Amino acid sequence: MSKKSAAQQDAERRAEARRRARLQAQGRVFEEADEEVAEAPPRRSSGPFLSRLFPPAAPLPGKGDPLAGFSYTGRFRPLVASLWLIRRNLFAGVAMGILWAGTYILVSQYPSSLFGSVASFVSFGALVAAGWIGWQRPWFFGLAAATIGYLLYTPYFIYVVANAPSTGAPVTASQVALVLVTNGIVQIGIGALAGFYGGYLRRRLADPATRQAAESRRRR
């Protein structure tokens, strides 16, 4: 593409100056400028889908190193560190797991009912709360709560299956084990995701930039 000559550029500048003079005479200079700024939408940075779904969240303010005082340096350090964190925050991992087990049993007892729907909501909320409270490693606290809760739920499931009225061929132990393992993997995976979301949500709400944006929206 050929560049504009100096004469053409000079002509365009004079035409722009005349246009601005006419607008100034009509009192429309600033209105026109505001419209041009308003019409230019902010550019959004393109990135991976997960980055757009979960924008980076800053660490929690006022919280120190969660592994302060942890001195193990062996080959199983990630696992040992996670267990060490669970022991220091039993409420997030154990208490939320017990709450999940109780509400999940209610979901099994009252399916397709309002009470069962409320219990289902509370059971998922317990896993989110595990990540919210266990800010040190949210996904692991959600996973731990789901694992502990499912281990507590397993005897109830076995009892229900053993005492269910027979309507056909008897249920074998392998079938029960398959259902337990399959459902357990799903629930533990949900627990890890819910815990991650709980910790992420806590960091986002504690971020000063997020609070300032929310306050500016409320003032509009």
C-alpha positions in Angstrom: 0.0 0.0 0.0 1.5 3.4 -1.0 2.0 6.0 1.6 0.1 9.3 1.5 2.0 12.2 0.2 2.8 15.3 2.3 0.2 17.3 0.4 -2.5 14.7 1.0 -1.7 14.6 4.7 -1.8 18.4 4.9 -5.1 18.4 3.2 -6.6 15.9 5.6 -5.3 17.9 8.6 -7.0 21.1 7.2 -10.2 19.2 6.6 -10.2 17.8 10.1 -9.5 21.3 11.5 -12.4 22.7 9.6 -14.7 19.9 10.8 -13.7 20.5 14.4 -14.3 24.2 14.0 -17.8 23.6 12.7 -18.5 21.2 15.6 -17.1 23.8 18.1 -19.4 26.5 16.7 -22.3 24.1 17.3 -21.2 23.2 20.8 -20.8 19.5 19.8 -17.0 19.0 20.2 -17.0 17.3 23.5 -20.2 15.3 22.8 -18.6 14.0 19.6 -15.4 13.0 21.5 -17.4 11.2 24.2 -19.3 9.2 21.6 -16.1 8.2 19.9 -14.6 7.0 23.2 -17.8 5.2 24.2 -18.1 3.4 20.8 -14.6 2.0 21.2 -15.1 -1.2 23.3 -12.3 -2.4 25.5 -10.2 -5.1 23.9 -10.3 -8.4 25.7 -7.3 -10.5 25.9 -7.7 -13.8 24.2 -6.6 -16.8 26.2 -7.4 -20.4 27.0 -11.0 -21.2 27.9 -10.2 -22.0 31.5 -8.3 -18.7 31.9 -11.4 -16.8 30.8 -13.7 -18.9 32.9 -11.4 -18.6 36.0 -9.4 -15.4 35.7 -6.2 -15.5 37.9 -7.0 -14.8 41.5 -4.5 -13.2 43.9 -3.4 -15.1 47.1 -5.5 -14.3 50.2 -4.3 -11.1 51.8 -2.9 -11.5 55.3 -2.3 -15.3 55.0 1.3 -16.5 55.3 2.9 -19.6 53.9 0.5 -22.5 54.5 3.5 -24.9 54.8 5.4 -22.8 57.4 6.8 -25.3 59.9 6.6 -28.3 57.5 10.1 -29.8 57.3 9.7 -33.1 55.4 11.8 -33.2 52.3 11.4 -36.8 51.1 10.2 -38.1 47.8 6.6 -38.1 49.0 6.6 -34.5 50.0 3.4 -33.5 48.2 1.3 -36.3 49.8 2.8 -35.8 53.2 2.3 -32.1 53.0 -1.4 -32.5 52.1 -1.9 -34.9 55.0 -0.1 -32.4 57.3 -2.4 -29.7 56.2 -5.5 -31.9 56.8 -4.3 -32.5 60.4 -4.0 -28.8 61.0 -7.5 -28.1 59.6 -9.7 -31.0 60.5 -12.9 -28.9 60.2 -12.4 -28.4 56.5 -11.6 -32.0 55.7 -13.3 -34.2 58.3 -16.3 -32.1 59.4 -17.3 -31.2 55.9 -16.9 -34.9 54.9 -19.3 -35.9 57.7 -21.8 -33.2 56.6 -21.5 -34.5 53.1 -22.2 -38.1 54.1 -25.2 -37.2 56.2 -26.8 -35.1 53.4 -25.9 -37.6 50.7 -27.7 -40.3 52.7 -30.8 -38.0 52.8 -30.6 -37.6 49.0 -30.7 -41.4 48.7 -33.6 -41.7 51.1 -35.7 -38.9 49.6 -35.1 -38.9 45.8 -37.2 -36.7 43.5 -38.5 -34.6 46.4 -38.0 -31.1 47.6 -36.3 -32.4 50.8 -33.9 -34.5 48.7 -33.2 -31.5 46.4 -32.3 -29.3 49.4 -30.1 -32.1 50.8 -28.3 -32.4 47.4 -27.6 -28.7 47.4 -26.2 -28.8 51.0 -24.0 -31.8 50.1 -22.4 -30.0 47.2 -22.1 -26.9 49.4 -20.2 -28.9 52.0 -17.6 -29.7 49.4 -17.3 -26.1 48.3 -17.1 -25.0 51.9 -14.2 -27.5 52.4 -12.2 -25.7 49.7 -13.3 -22.3 51.1 -12.1 -23.1 54.6 -9.1 -25.1 53.5 -7.6 -22.2 51.6 -4.1 -23.8 52.0 -4.9 -26.4 49.3 -8.6 -26.1 48.3 -8.8 -29.0 45.8 -7.2 -31.4 48.2 -9.6 -30.5 51.1 -12.5 -31.0 48.7 -11.2 -34.3 47.7 -10.5 -35.3 51.3 -14.0 -34.3 52.4 -15.6 -36.3 49.5 -13.4 -39.3 50.3 -14.1 -39.3 54.0 -17.8 -38.7 53.3 -18.0 -41.6 50.8 -16.3 -44.0 53.2 -19.0 -43.1 55.8 -21.7 -43.5 53.1 -20.5 -47.0 51.9 -21.7 -49.0 55.0 -25.2 -47.4 54.6 -25.3 -48.4 50.9 -24.3 -51.9 51.6 -26.9 -52.2 54.4 -29.6 -50.9 52.0 -28.7 -53.3 49.3 -28.5 -56.3 51.7 -32.0 -55.5 53.1 -33.7 -54.6 49.9 -36.7 -56.8 48.9 -35.8 -59.3 46.3 -37.5 -58.6 42.9 -35.5 -60.9 40.6 -32.0 -62.2 40.4 -29.9 -61.6 43.5 -27.4 -58.8 43.5 -23.9 -60.1 43.6 -21.0 -58.7 45.6 -19.1 -57.9 42.4 -22.0 -55.8 41.2 -22.2 -53.9 44.5 -18.5 -53.3 44.4 -18.6 -52.0 40.8 -21.4 -49.5 41.7 -19.5 -48.4 44.8 -16.2 -47.9 43.0 -17.7 -46.1 40.0 -19.9 -43.8 42.0 -17.0 -43.2 44.4 -14.7 -42.1 41.6 -17.3 -39.7 40.4 -18.1 -38.2 43.8 -14.4 -37.8 44.7 -13.8 -36.1 41.4 -16.7 -33.7 42.1 -15.2 -33.1 45.6 -11.9 -32.0 44.1 -13.5 -29.7 41.6 -15.9 -28.2 44.2 -13.1 -27.7 46.7 -11.0 -25.9 44.0 -14.0 -23.7 43.2 -14.5 -22.8 46.9 -10.9 -21.8 47.3 -10.9 -19.8 44.1 -14.1 -18.1 45.0 -12.7 -17.0 48.3 -9.6 -15.6 46.7 -11.6 -13.7 44.1 -13.9 -12.1 46.7 -11.0 -11.1 48.8 -9.1 -9.5 45.9 -9.2 -5.7 46.3 -9.6 -5.3 42.5 -12.8 -7.4 42.6 -14.2 -5.4 45.5 -13.5 -2.1 43.8 -15.2 -3.3 40.6 -18.3 -4.5 42.6 -18.5 -1.1 44.4 -18.3 0.8 41.2 -21.1 -1.3 39.7 -23.3 -0.6 42.8 -22.7 3.2 42.5 -24.0 3.3 38.9 
